[in-house]
Amino acid sequence: MSNLKISPEELEEMLDRSAKRALESIGLTDENAARDIMEMRSLLDAWRDTRKSIWNTTVKILTVATLTFIAGAVWMSFNGE
């Protein structure tokens, strides 16, 4: 076996080339790339907020429905006598 030795400069150059290829493969090499990434993050934040809002609304609806059912049952028990 031979020992492969890479200088820090060579390693940095390899990493730079790999990063550039990765960005090119997803179309983030032009002057609009930074804006595109910010927009994607904004969309992701909006999706997270929407998902949280949907969950909160669902819990509120179930809580109100349960309390309405209980109130109706209590009302009917007093009205039935």
CYANA upper distance limits for C-alpha pairs under 8 A (distance plus 0.5 A):
  6 ILE  CA     10 GLU  CA      6.52
  6 ILE  CA     11 LEU  CA      6.77
  7 SER  CA     11 LEU  CA      6.72
  8 PRO  CA     12 GLU  CA      6.58
  9 GLU  CA     13 GLU  CA      6.66
 10 GLU  CA     14 MET  CA      6.67
 11 LEU  CA     15 LEU  CA      6.70
 12 GLU  CA     16 ASP  CA      6.61
 13 GLU  CA     17 ARG  CA      6.71
 14 MET  CA     18 SER  CA      6.68
 15 LEU  CA     19 ALA  CA      6.57
 16 ASP  CA     20 LYS  CA      6.64
 17 ARG  CA     21 ARG  CA      6.68
 18 SER  CA     22 ALA  CA      6.64
 19 ALA  CA     23 LEU  CA      6.70
 20 LYS  CA     24 GLU  CA      6.57
 20 LYS  CA     29 THR  CA      8.20
 21 ARG  CA     25 SER  CA      6.57
 22 ALA  CA     26 ILE  CA      7.24
 23 LEU  CA     27 GLY  CA      6.63
 23 LEU  CA     28 LEU  CA      5.54
 23 LEU  CA     29 THR  CA      6.51
 24 GLU  CA     28 LEU  CA      6.29
 24 GLU  CA     29 THR  CA      6.13
 27 GLY  CA     33 ALA  CA      8.39
 28 LEU  CA     32 ASN  CA      8.19
 28 LEU  CA     33 ALA  CA      5.26
 28 LEU  CA     34 ALA  CA      8.47
 28 LEU  CA     36 ASP  CA      8.35
 29 THR  CA     33 ALA  CA      6.50
 32 ASN  CA     36 ASP  CA      6.59
 33 ALA  CA     37 ILE  CA      6.71
 34 ALA  CA     38 MET  CA      6.78
 35 ARG  CA     39 GLU  CA      6.62
 36 ASP  CA     40 MET  CA      6.67
 37 ILE  CA     41 ARG  CA      6.68
 38 MET  CA     42 SER  CA      6.61
 39 GLU  CA     43 LEU  CA      6.64
 40 MET  CA     44 LEU  CA      6.64
 41 ARG  CA     45 ASP  CA      6.61
 42 SER  CA     46 ALA  CA      6.64
 43 LEU  CA     47 TRP  CA      6.61
 44 LEU  CA     48 ARG  CA      6.71
 45 ASP  CA     49 ASP  CA      6.67
 46 ALA  CA     50 THR  CA      6.55
 47 TRP  CA     51 ARG  CA      6.56
 48 ARG  CA     52 LYS  CA      6.66
 49 ASP  CA     53 SER  CA      6.58
 50 THR  CA     54 ILE  CA      6.60
 51 ARG  CA     55 TRP  CA      6.77
 52 LYS  CA     56 ASN  CA      6.69
 53 SER  CA     57 THR  CA      6.55
 54 ILE  CA     58 THR  CA      6.60
 55 TRP  CA     59 VAL  CA      6.80
 56 ASN  CA     60 LYS  CA      6.71
 57 THR  CA     61 ILE  CA      6.62
 58 THR  CA     62 LEU  CA      6.73
 59 VAL  CA     63 THR  CA      6.59
 60 LYS  CA     64 VAL  CA      6.62
 61 ILE  CA     65 ALA  CA      6.55
 62 LEU  CA     66 THR  CA      6.60
 63 THR  CA     67 LEU  CA      6.67
 64 VAL  CA     68 THR  CA      6.46
 65 ALA  CA     69 PHE  CA      6.62
 66 THR  CA     70 ILE  CA      6.74
 67 LEU  CA     71 ALA  CA      6.53
 68 THR  CA     72 GLY  CA      6.49
 69 PHE  CA     73 ALA  CA      6.61
 70 ILE  CA     74 VAL  CA      6.66
 71 ALA  CA     75 TRP  CA      6.55
 72 GLY  CA     76 MET  CA      6.53
 73 ALA  CA     77 SER  CA      6.65
 74 VAL  CA     78 PHE  CA      6.88
 75 TRP  CA     79 ASN  CA      6.51
 76 MET  CA     80 GLY  CA      6.28
 77 SER  CA     81 GLU  CA      7.45
